[in-house]
Every structure is written in structure tokens, then in C-alpha cells.
Amino acid sequence: MKLPEQAELVRIFIGEGDRYEGHPLYRAIVNLARERGLAGATVTRGLMGFGAHSRMHYAGILRLSEDLPIIIEIVDRPDRIEAFLPELDSMIAEGLVTVEKVRVLKYLPGEKR
């Protein structure tokens, strides 16, 4: 797949404990993005954060995690992102979704393992 230089980035902020149909929400989103043939997705776990409820989530010394923040990033052509957004909206009960224009400098597959 070749990405155009002008693309869009969807950034999704959710909690690690968020679920969709019994599965972790971040996995469900990434699996759907792959099924829809989007260029790629990355999931990152945050060390600390808060959202609309202003409840602090963080990994402390005495606990492994307390519903840590999760960020999912997906980059693809604007039309493919636009088609993906309604499905994404139906999956997310609470969180934040942003879309921004990005300039793609390079998108190349590595050698197959």
C-alpha cells in the first residue's frame, strides 16, 4: 500500500480497562482497523493521565496499574479515515478522538520475517 504525502492521523484516548463486546477496547479497535485495511495502528500505554471526569489514573510504586491511559494512533488517507470514524464512534462509550492532517514522509514495509 502506498500512502499519499497528505494523510490524516486519528488519535484515540481511552482507558486500559475499557471493553467492547467482552474484549479490551484497544484490541477491538486495532483489529477492526486491520480488517478494514487501514495502513497501520499503534497502541501506547500512558504512565499517567486524566480525562473528562478529572479522575487521575497512574502507575504507582504500590500498584501495577489503575486503568492506565491508552492512546491508539492510526494514519491513512483522509477518505479511509472518514469511512472508519462512524464504526469507531459506535465502539467508544467514553474517551477522546481527534483527527489531524499529517505529512507522510515514508511508509515502507520491512522485509518479511
C-alpha positions, 0 to 999 in steps of 0.5 A: 500500500502506498500512502499519499504525502497528505494523510490524516492521523486519528488519535484515540484516548481511552482507558486500559480497562475499557471493553467492547463486546467482552474484549479490551477496547484497544484490541477491538479497535486495532483489529477492526482497523486491520480488517478494514485495511487501514495502513497501520495502528499503534497502541501506547500505554500512558504512565499517567493521565486524566480525562473528562471526569478529572479522575487521575489514573497512574502507575504507582510504586504500590500498584501495577496499574489503575486503568492506565491511559491508552492512546491508539494512533492510526494514519491513512488517507483522509477518505479511509479515515472518514469511512472508519470514524462512524464504526469507531464512534459506535465502539467508544462509550467514553474517551477522546478522538481527534483527527489531524492532517499529517505529512507522510514522509515514508511508509515502507514495509520491512522485509518479511520475517 
